[in-house]
Amino acid sequence: MSKEVWGYHEHPKRREPDWEVHSQTSAVRDGLARSGFGETSEALYLNSGFTYTDAQEAADAFTDQTDHFLYSRFHNPTVAMFEKRLAAIEGAEHCVATASGMAAMFASLACILETGDHVVASAAMFSSCHVVITEILPKWGVTYELVKANDKAGWEKALSKKVKAVFIESPSNPLLEIVDIRFVSDLAHKVGATVIVDNAMASPVLQKPLALGADVVMYSATKHIDGQGRVLAGALLGSFSYIYEKLIPFVRHTGPTISSFNAWVLVKSLETMDLRVTRMTESAQTIAEFLEGHAKIKSVRYPGLPSHPDHKIAMQQMSGGGTTIGIEFGGSQKDAFAFMDALTIIDISNNLGDSKSLITHPASTTHRRLSTDVQAEMGISPSVLRLSVGLEHVDDLIKDLNQALSN
Ligand SMILES: *Cc1c(COP(=O)(O)O)cnc(C)c1O
């Protein structure tokens, strides 16, 4: 039985650049680990286990004396390539990828919380994050308080006592509320809290929460990181001590592991993420300006518009207004539905950050599970729509919106 494979030899390491490269170069190059075949593109290691040359090598690997992979629930070469690349783009020490954004969100808190701990979060949140903080964690004796995104006095008050974790979503889904990340992080650190930022709406292209003082960045990689509607995934990024001492001991044993196939899709998505998000943001800015001037639209909520109540902070902490627009339609839910139904290019879908432009009615879909009171607090009325701007030509998108509005 031959164990030889044609052409296989150890892949020689080439010299690395001795200067600090741009984020876009990291997005194409960082984390790439070539096998002995010298493949150009990142390889997909779709395997659950690993073998050892002898029993001692296995024993050494399990006592951490080597960097041999052990089992794909713990680690996998393709997953490691995605994690290293995303960490390089984010400017984080380490990254752990997960099976979904919600697996990342839950693990980010569960790995540090104990019964009796207190969590403070921004009030406008993705609905599943709201459920974790207000329904699931309280079952284990974790208390919480929610603060409106731009209520500075509210943050000061909530962060004047002992708090274990602060969870921020900025911009928020769907109405793009903005939290001043540096202001809240400084307050949180005075009381010893760990600050976690859900950065799904901005993506690493537009906002770097660690540089603004946060401790941990959380992603739904399903959104802009894949950005092409193919895979569910999540990621957490932070310091060595958070990732290795808190998070990894939790996720190794609870198993929210990403499939290496999905990580392989994502490692390639990172190469084009900057191009995609930059173009989508340019188009979203143009569309937000068009909608704001339209007679049938009551109001437009977009961080890149001066009419946004926190436009100034948004533009300080983000390099663009983002890909998503909150629209308050002038008229009833029925009129809003008729407008959605009249669109010909823009799809009706509750996803966002996709190359295809998508529109949704949050009150009846993504945020339906929240009570009407909570919806009202978040500003989600029956005439609110969320438009995620994709990669189609902006002129076609404006034509589509215009014809649907003149119906
Ligand atoms: C989609 C989303 C999530 C959840 O991510 P999944 O990948 O769907 O589990 C969390 N937060 C925000 C802001 C999101 O948009």
The ligand as an SDF file (V2000), in Angstrom:
LIG
                    3D

 15 15  0  0  0  0  0  0  0  0999 V2000
  -27.9440   38.6910   12.0140 C   0  0  0  0  0  0  0  0  0  0  0  0
  -27.4950   39.3480   13.2330 C   0  0  0  0  0  0  0  0  0  0  0  0
  -27.1710   38.5890   14.3690 C   0  0  0  0  0  0  0  0  0  0  0  0
  -27.3270   37.0820   14.4260 C   0  0  0  0  0  0  0  0  0  0  0  0
  -26.4640   36.4140   13.5420 O   0  0  0  0  0  0  0  0  0  0  0  0
  -26.7790   34.9670   12.9040 P   0  0  0  0  0  0  0  0  0  0  0  0
  -25.5940   34.7280   12.0180 O   0  0  0  0  0  0  0  0  0  0  0  0
  -28.0770   35.0780   12.1700 O   0  0  0  0  0  0  0  0  0  0  0  0
  -26.8710   34.0010   14.0340 O   0  0  0  0  0  0  0  0  0  0  0  0
  -26.7420   39.2700   15.5010 C   0  0  0  0  0  0  0  0  0  0  0  0
  -26.6400   40.6120   15.5220 N   0  0  0  0  0  0  0  0  0  0  0  0
  -26.9300   41.3740   14.4320 C   0  0  0  0  0  0  0  0  0  0  0  0
  -26.7960   42.8610   14.5110 C   0  0  0  0  0  0  0  0  0  0  0  0
  -27.3780   40.7720   13.2610 C   0  0  0  0  0  0  0  0  0  0  0  0
  -27.6850   41.5270   12.2000 O   0  0  0  0  0  0  0  0  0  0  0  0
  1  2  1  0
  2  3  1  0
  2 14  2  0
  3  4  1  0
  3 10  2  0
  4  5  1  0
  5  6  1  0
  6  7  2  0
  6  8  1  0
  6  9  1  0
 10 11  1  0
 11 12  2  0
 12 13  1  0
 12 14  1  0
 14 15  1  0
M  END
$$$$
